[in-house]
Amino acid sequence: MADSYVPERRTALVLSGSGVDGAYHAGVLRALHESGIKIDIVAGRGVGALGAALYAVDGGVVLWDQRSPWIEARSGRLYPLRWPFRVVRRAAQGAMGLLLLPVAVAAIFAVGYLLLLTLGSTGAPVSATWAASGLTWVASWLRPDALPTWVPRALLLVVVAAAGALLLGALREPRPVRRQPGRLGALWALMGQPLDASGARRTVADTLWTLLRGGSTLGLPDAHDLSRRYLELLGDNLGQPGIRELLVAVHDVDVRRDHVFGLLAPPYQQALFGAAMAADSRRAEAHDLTADARQHVTTVLGAAMTLPSVCPPVPVPFGTTTFWQGETHRMTDRPGLVSRLCEEAAAAGAAQVIVVTAAPEADGPHRLRPLRRDYRGTVGEQLAAAERIAVDDAIRYVGHRFQAVYQIRPTHNPCTPLDTQGADDVQSDRRMTPDELMQRGYEDTFRQFIGPMVGASPDGE
């Protein structure tokens, strides 16, 4: 349902994805920027919220130059394991090492013993007592009354260290106001979500501040001040070349609602976020970034960067004059938010939409890949599958609200959202890095959209 791109139409760009999908978004934004494609509204969910926030103020360049968060050394710090789980992992490795240590020591001394015997048989000046002494020492160290003594003690220390880390991590978790029923409640409190999204939230703040501070050497301000400065830049220059309207969506796990935060041109801003709206359901979910939500832009962007289920949600406060009257809700990302963003963009007057995702279309028969056996790969494959389905559903069920719908997505992407340092591609038998994923987004944009729809071509790229 896509025809030739018409610059006169009001155009929305929707960025959808999680984790390393942001590298693909960066390549797409670079291609659109270099080609001068007119974009009126830029919307994002997940890591696309960061790209949308930067591209809205004509600052997308920080996503693909030397300051890019998708440089491999930086992207690997986005979603590390939380420290209790790192301790447990090290403890498990140490326990396995303790169990294998006696076998390894015995094997090493056995090889050494045979080597000494071989050297002695060739007439080399090797004392026969060396081999006998080494064998006697190993036998005394591994004798039945000694081996069962030190191995269990060492394993007990490892288990105590792991349990202590989990207990300390549970004590540092925020406690619920009311005790929740369930037999596994205490166990889940000890375990919690395994991944830490604080690195991703720091990346949001650092990237925004890198753009806003320019050439100054000022330190990073607090979240409220950073939000205020960003909105001043966006709001005061809205309508100027390179400045675009902004929509960001997050999911509220406390009340099970999707929230939309936006700053649009005056006619659409009043229609979508005006205080005179009578429906409470709309007032509960639509938030004006120029009003009570203006101090929480960076917090909302951090919540959008928080992966569902595997990262602790981010508390986001509401103003006392809003529908929620000063409450603080836990928020996170959700793949299905792409449909909500398309609906909001259509309500904001967009006649054509460009949907960007790093999830390729479904493969045909005989294209099965081996399952990932690592934790990041398993969770990442689930996130990638949910992303593909969410984008397909958005285009199928919301696309009729636009005169034209364009898609920019790779035909093949071995990287799941959690492969922040790249992934092995079984088809090409090589490793794809975030930098290469960014370049693929750049090339896909020219091949799938700019070339056939606009008629442009990359300048020597």
C-alpha positions as CSV (number, residue, x, y, z in Angstrom):
1,M,0.0,0.0,0.0
2,A,3.0,2.3,-0.7
3,D,3.1,4.5,-3.7
4,S,5.7,7.2,-4.6
5,Y,6.7,9.4,-1.8
6,V,5.0,12.9,-1.8
7,P,6.9,15.6,0.0
8,E,3.8,17.8,0.3
9,R,2.1,15.2,2.5
10,R,2.5,15.3,6.3
11,T,5.0,12.5,7.0
12,A,5.7,10.5,10.1
13,L,8.7,8.4,10.9
14,V,8.2,5.6,13.4
15,L,11.3,3.9,14.9
16,S,10.6,0.6,16.6
17,G,13.1,-1.8,18.2
18,S,15.1,-2.7,21.3
19,G,18.7,-2.9,22.3
20,V,21.1,-3.0,19.4
21,D,18.3,-2.3,16.9
22,G,19.3,1.3,17.6
23,A,22.4,0.8,15.4
24,Y,20.1,-0.1,12.5
25,H,18.0,3.0,13.3
26,A,21.1,5.2,13.2
27,G,22.0,4.0,9.7
28,V,18.5,4.7,8.5
29,L,18.5,8.2,10.1
30,R,21.8,9.0,8.5
31,A,20.5,8.1,5.0
32,L,17.3,10.1,5.5
33,H,19.4,13.0,6.8
34,E,21.8,13.0,3.9
35,S,19.0,12.7,1.3
36,G,17.0,15.6,2.8
37,I,13.8,13.6,3.2
38,K,11.1,15.8,4.8
39,I,9.9,14.4,8.1
40,D,7.2,16.2,10.1
41,I,6.7,13.8,13.0
42,V,9.3,11.4,14.4
43,A,8.0,8.8,16.9
44,G,9.8,6.0,18.7
45,R,9.4,3.1,21.1
46,G,12.2,1.2,22.8
47,V,15.6,2.2,21.6
48,G,13.8,4.1,18.9
49,A,12.7,6.7,21.4
50,L,16.4,7.8,21.7
51,G,16.7,8.1,18.0
52,A,13.4,10.0,17.7
53,A,14.4,12.4,20.5
54,L,17.7,13.2,18.8
55,Y,16.4,13.4,15.2
56,A,13.6,15.7,16.4
57,V,16.2,18.4,17.2
58,D,18.3,17.7,14.2
59,G,20.9,15.9,16.4
60,G,20.9,12.4,14.9
61,V,24.5,12.9,13.8
62,V,25.6,11.9,17.3
63,L,24.2,8.4,16.6
64,W,26.5,7.7,13.7
65,D,29.7,9.7,14.2
66,Q,32.6,9.0,16.6
67,R,30.3,9.9,19.6
68,S,27.9,7.1,18.7
69,P,26.7,4.9,21.5
70,W,26.8,2.0,19.0
71,I,30.6,1.8,18.9
72,E,31.2,-1.8,19.9
73,A,33.2,-0.9,23.1
74,R,30.3,1.3,24.3
75,S,27.3,-0.7,23.2
76,G,28.5,-3.7,25.3
77,R,27.8,-1.8,28.5
78,L,24.1,-1.1,27.8
79,Y,22.5,-4.2,29.4
80,P,24.9,-6.0,31.7
81,L,23.9,-8.6,34.2
82,R,22.9,-7.2,37.6
83,W,25.7,-7.6,40.1
84,P,24.0,-10.4,42.2
85,F,23.7,-12.5,39.0
86,R,27.3,-11.7,38.1
87,V,28.4,-13.0,41.5
88,V,26.3,-16.1,41.0
89,R,27.8,-16.7,37.6
90,R,31.3,-16.4,38.9
91,A,30.4,-18.7,41.8
92,A,29.1,-21.3,39.5
93,Q,32.2,-21.1,37.4
94,G,34.3,-21.4,40.6
95,A,32.3,-24.4,41.8
96,M,32.8,-26.1,38.5
97,G,36.5,-25.4,38.7
98,L,36.8,-26.8,42.2
99,L,35.1,-30.0,41.1
100,L,37.4,-30.4,38.1
101,L,40.6,-29.2,39.9
102,P,41.5,-32.7,41.4
103,V,41.0,-34.3,38.0
104,A,43.0,-31.7,36.3
105,V,45.9,-31.9,38.8
106,A,45.9,-35.7,38.7
107,A,46.0,-35.5,34.9
108,I,48.9,-33.0,34.8
109,F,51.0,-35.0,37.3
110,A,50.2,-38.2,35.4
111,V,51.5,-36.7,32.2
112,G,54.5,-35.4,34.0
113,Y,55.2,-38.8,35.6
114,L,55.0,-40.5,32.2
115,L,57.3,-37.8,30.7
116,L,59.9,-38.4,33.4
117,L,59.8,-42.1,32.9
118,T,60.2,-41.7,29.2
119,L,63.2,-39.4,29.6
120,G,64.7,-41.8,32.1
121,S,64.4,-44.7,29.7
122,T,66.3,-42.8,27.0
123,G,69.3,-42.3,29.2
124,A,68.6,-38.7,30.0
125,P,69.9,-37.5,33.4
126,V,66.6,-37.7,35.2
127,S,66.5,-39.0,38.7
128,A,64.0,-41.9,39.2
129,T,63.1,-40.5,42.5
130,W,61.6,-37.3,41.0
131,A,58.8,-39.3,39.4
132,A,58.2,-41.4,42.5
133,S,58.2,-38.3,44.7
134,G,55.7,-36.5,42.4
135,L,53.4,-39.5,42.3
136,T,53.6,-39.9,46.1
137,W,52.7,-36.2,46.6
138,V,49.7,-36.5,44.3
139,A,48.5,-39.6,45.9
140,S,48.7,-38.0,49.4
141,W,46.9,-34.9,48.2
142,L,44.1,-37.0,46.6
143,R,43.9,-39.7,49.3
144,P,40.3,-40.6,50.4
145,D,40.7,-39.0,53.8
146,A,41.9,-35.7,52.4
147,L,40.0,-35.0,49.2
148,P,36.5,-35.1,50.8
149,T,37.7,-32.5,53.3
150,W,38.8,-29.5,51.4
151,V,36.6,-29.8,48.3
152,P,33.3,-29.6,50.2
153,R,34.6,-26.7,52.3
154,A,35.5,-24.7,49.2
155,L,32.2,-25.5,47.6
156,L,30.4,-24.4,50.7
157,L,32.2,-21.0,50.7
158,V,31.2,-20.5,47.0
159,V,27.6,-21.3,47.7
160,V,27.5,-19.0,50.7
161,A,29.0,-16.2,48.6
162,A,26.3,-16.7,45.9
163,A,23.5,-16.8,48.5
164,G,24.8,-13.7,50.2
165,A,24.9,-11.8,46.9
166,L,21.3,-12.7,46.1
167,L,20.2,-11.8,49.6
168,L,21.9,-8.5,49.6
169,G,20.5,-7.8,46.1
170,A,17.0,-8.6,47.4
171,L,17.4,-6.2,50.4
172,R,18.4,-3.4,48.0
173,E,15.3,-4.0,45.8
174,P,12.4,-1.6,46.5
175,R,9.8,-3.2,48.7
176,P,6.1,-3.4,47.6
177,V,3.6,-1.4,49.7
178,R,1.4,-4.5,50.1
179,R,2.6,-8.1,50.3
180,Q,1.7,-9.9,47.1
181,P,0.2,-13.4,47.3
182,G,2.0,-16.3,45.8
183,R,4.3,-19.1,46.9
184,L,7.2,-17.9,44.7
185,G,6.9,-14.3,45.8
186,A,9.9,-14.5,48.2
187,L,11.9,-16.5,45.7
188,W,11.2,-14.0,42.9
189,A,12.2,-11.2,45.3
190,L,15.6,-12.9,45.8
191,M,16.1,-13.4,42.1
192,G,14.5,-10.4,40.4
193,Q,15.2,-9.3,36.8
194,P,18.6,-10.4,35.6
195,L,19.6,-7.5,33.4
196,D,20.5,-3.9,34.5
197,A,19.2,-1.1,32.2
198,S,21.0,1.7,34.2
199,G,23.7,1.7,31.5
200,A,21.1,2.3,28.8
201,R,19.6,5.1,30.8
202,R,23.0,6.7,31.3
203,T,23.6,6.4,27.6
204,V,20.3,8.4,27.0
205,A,21.4,11.2,29.4
206,D,25.0,11.3,28.1
207,T,24.0,11.3,24.4
208,L,21.4,14.1,24.9
209,W,23.9,16.1,26.9
210,T,26.6,15.6,24.3
211,L,24.3,17.2,21.8
212,L,23.0,20.0,24.0
213,R,26.3,21.2,25.5
214,G,28.0,21.6,22.2
215,G,31.6,22.6,22.7
216,S,31.4,23.4,26.4
217,T,32.9,21.3,29.1
218,L,30.0,21.5,31.6
219,G,29.2,18.5,33.6
220,L,26.0,16.4,33.1
221,P,23.1,18.2,34.8
222,D,20.4,16.4,36.8
223,A,17.5,14.8,35.0
224,H,15.0,17.6,35.4
225,D,17.5,20.3,34.2
226,L,18.5,18.1,31.2
227,S,14.8,17.6,30.3
228,R,14.1,21.3,30.6
229,R,17.0,22.2,28.3
230,Y,16.0,19.7,25.7
231,L,12.4,20.8,25.6
232,E,13.5,24.5,25.3
233,L,15.6,23.5,22.2
234,L,12.7,21.5,20.7
235,G,9.8,23.8,21.7
236,D,11.4,27.2,20.9
237,N,12.5,26.0,17.4
238,L,9.5,23.9,16.4
239,G,8.7,24.7,12.8
240,Q,12.3,25.6,11.9
241,P,14.2,23.5,9.3
242,G,15.5,20.3,10.8
243,I,13.2,20.5,13.9
244,R,10.4,18.0,14.0
245,E,7.5,17.0,16.2
246,L,8.0,14.2,18.7
247,L,6.0,11.3,20.0
248,V,7.3,8.7,22.5
249,A,5.4,5.7,24.0
250,V,6.1,3.6,27.1
251,H,4.1,0.9,28.9
252,D,2.8,1.3,32.5
253,V,3.1,-2.1,34.3
254,D,1.2,-0.8,37.4
255,V,-2.1,0.2,35.7
256,R,-1.5,-1.9,32.5
257,R,-1.8,1.1,30.1
258,D,0.3,2.5,27.3
259,H,1.4,6.1,27.8
260,V,2.2,8.6,25.0
261,F,4.3,11.7,25.5
262,G,4.4,14.2,22.8
263,L,5.2,17.7,21.6
264,L,3.5,18.6,18.3
265,A,2.7,21.7,16.3
266,P,0.0,23.9,18.1
267,P,-3.1,22.7,16.2
268,Y,-2.3,19.0,16.8
269,Q,-0.9,19.6,20.3
270,Q,-4.1,21.0,21.5
271,A,-6.2,18.3,19.8
272,L,-4.2,15.3,21.1
273,F,-2.9,16.6,24.5
274,G,-5.3,19.5,25.3
275,A,-6.5,19.8,28.9
276,A,-10.1,20.3,27.8
277,M,-10.4,16.7,26.7
278,A,-13.4,15.2,28.5
279,A,-12.5,11.5,28.2
280,D,-10.6,10.3,31.3
281,S,-9.2,7.4,29.4
282,R,-7.4,9.8,27.1
283,R,-6.2,12.1,29.9
284,A,-4.8,9.1,31.6
285,E,-2.6,8.1,28.7
286,A,-1.8,11.2,26.7
287,H,0.8,13.6,28.2
288,D,1.9,17.0,27.0
289,L,5.6,17.5,27.1
290,T,5.1,21.2,27.4
291,A,3.0,20.9,30.5
292,D,3.4,18.7,33.6
293,A,5.5,16.1,31.8
294,R,8.2,18.6,30.8
295,Q,10.6,17.6,33.7
296,H,10.5,13.9,33.0
297,V,11.7,13.6,29.4
298,T,14.9,11.8,30.2
299,T,13.1,9.6,32.7
300,V,10.6,8.6,30.1
301,L,13.3,7.9,27.5
302,G,15.1,5.8,30.1
303,A,11.9,3.8,30.7
304,A,11.6,3.3,26.9
305,M,15.1,1.9,26.9
306,T,14.2,-0.6,29.6
307,L,13.6,-4.1,28.2
308,P,10.3,-5.8,29.4
309,S,10.5,-8.6,31.9
310,V,14.3,-8.9,32.0
311,C,15.0,-5.4,33.4
312,P,13.5,-3.7,36.5
313,P,10.9,-1.1,35.4
314,V,11.7,2.6,35.9
315,P,9.6,4.7,38.3
316,V,8.1,7.7,36.5
317,P,6.3,10.4,38.6
318,F,3.2,12.3,37.5
319,G,2.4,15.9,38.3
320,T,-0.2,16.7,40.9
321,T,-2.4,18.4,38.3
322,T,-2.5,15.4,36.0
323,F,-5.1,12.6,35.9
324,W,-2.8,10.5,38.2
325,Q,-2.5,13.3,40.8
326,G,1.1,12.9,41.8
327,E,1.4,9.1,41.6
328,T,4.6,7.3,40.6
329,H,4.2,4.4,38.2
330,R,6.7,1.8,37.0
331,M,7.2,1.9,33.2
332,T,9.0,-0.1,30.6
333,D,9.0,-0.8,26.9
334,R,6.6,-3.1,25.0
335,P,6.9,-4.2,21.4
336,G,3.2,-3.6,20.6
337,L,3.6,0.1,21.2
338,V,4.4,0.6,17.6
339,S,0.7,0.3,16.8
340,R,-0.1,3.0,19.3
341,L,2.5,5.3,17.8
342,C,1.1,4.8,14.3
343,E,-2.4,5.6,15.7
344,E,-1.1,8.8,17.3
345,A,0.7,9.8,14.2
346,A,-2.4,9.4,12.1
347,A,-4.4,11.4,14.6
348,A,-1.7,14.1,14.4
349,G,-2.5,14.5,10.7
350,A,0.2,12.3,9.2
351,A,-0.8,11.2,5.7
352,Q,2.1,8.9,5.1
353,V,4.3,6.9,7.5
354,I,7.8,5.3,7.3
355,V,8.1,2.4,9.7
356,V,11.7,1.4,10.6
357,T,12.5,-1.9,12.3
358,A,15.6,-4.1,12.5
359,A,13.4,-7.2,12.5
360,P,13.4,-8.9,9.1
361,E,10.3,-10.4,7.6
362,A,9.4,-14.0,8.4
363,D,11.6,-16.6,6.6
364,G,10.1,-19.3,4.3
365,P,10.5,-23.0,4.5
366,H,14.0,-24.6,5.0
367,R,15.4,-21.4,6.5
368,L,15.5,-22.6,10.1
369,R,18.5,-21.5,12.1
370,P,20.2,-23.3,15.1
371,L,18.8,-22.2,18.4
372,R,20.9,-20.0,20.6
373,R,22.0,-21.7,23.8
374,D,23.2,-18.6,25.7
375,Y,20.9,-16.6,27.9
376,R,21.2,-13.3,25.8
377,G,20.6,-15.2,22.6
378,T,17.5,-17.0,23.9
379,V,15.9,-13.8,25.3
380,G,17.0,-11.8,22.3
381,E,15.3,-14.2,19.9
382,Q,12.0,-13.8,21.8
383,L,12.3,-10.0,21.7
384,A,13.1,-10.1,18.0
385,A,10.1,-12.4,17.3
386,A,7.7,-10.1,19.3
387,E,9.1,-7.1,17.4
388,R,8.5,-8.6,14.0
389,I,4.9,-9.6,14.9
390,A,4.2,-6.2,16.4
391,V,5.4,-4.3,13.3
392,D,3.5,-6.6,11.0
393,D,0.3,-6.1,13.0
394,A,0.7,-2.4,13.1
395,I,1.0,-2.2,9.3
396,R,-1.9,-4.6,8.8
397,Y,-4.4,-3.0,11.2
398,V,-3.4,0.6,11.4
399,G,-1.9,1.1,7.9
400,H,-5.3,1.9,6.4
401,R,-5.3,5.2,8.3
402,F,-2.5,6.5,6.0
403,Q,-2.4,7.2,2.3
404,A,0.9,5.4,2.0
405,V,2.9,3.2,4.3
406,Y,6.7,2.5,3.7
407,Q,8.8,-0.1,5.5
408,I,12.6,0.0,6.0
409,R,13.8,-3.3,7.4
410,P,16.7,-5.8,6.7
411,T,16.2,-8.9,4.7
412,H,18.5,-10.7,7.1
413,N,19.7,-9.7,10.6
414,P,21.7,-12.2,12.8
415,C,21.8,-9.8,15.7
416,T,19.1,-10.0,18.3
417,P,18.3,-7.0,20.5
418,L,20.7,-8.2,23.2
419,D,23.6,-8.8,20.9
420,T,25.1,-5.4,21.8
421,Q,28.6,-6.5,20.8
422,G,27.6,-8.3,17.6
423,A,26.6,-11.9,16.7
424,D,27.9,-14.7,14.5
425,D,26.0,-15.0,11.2
426,V,25.6,-18.7,10.3
427,Q,24.7,-17.8,6.7
428,S,27.9,-15.9,6.0
429,D,30.1,-17.7,8.6
430,R,31.3,-14.3,10.0
431,R,30.5,-11.9,12.8
432,M,28.3,-8.9,12.4
433,T,29.1,-5.9,14.6
434,P,26.8,-3.0,15.6
435,D,28.8,-0.8,13.2
436,E,28.0,-3.2,10.3
437,L,24.4,-3.2,11.3
438,M,24.4,0.5,11.1
439,Q,25.8,0.4,7.6
440,R,23.2,-2.1,6.6
441,G,20.5,0.3,7.8
442,Y,22.0,3.0,5.7
443,E,22.1,0.8,2.6
444,D,18.6,-0.6,3.1
445,T,17.2,2.9,3.3
446,F,18.5,3.8,-0.2
447,R,17.6,0.4,-1.7
448,Q,14.1,0.1,-0.2
449,F,12.8,3.7,0.2
450,I,14.9,6.5,-1.3
451,G,15.8,4.8,-4.5
452,P,12.4,3.3,-5.6
453,M,10.2,5.9,-3.8
454,V,12.1,9.1,-4.0
455,G,14.5,8.5,-6.8
456,A,17.7,9.5,-5.0
457,S,20.9,7.6,-4.6
458,P,23.8,7.7,-2.1
459,D,26.6,10.1,-2.8
460,G,29.5,7.8,-3.4
461,E,28.6,5.6,-0.6
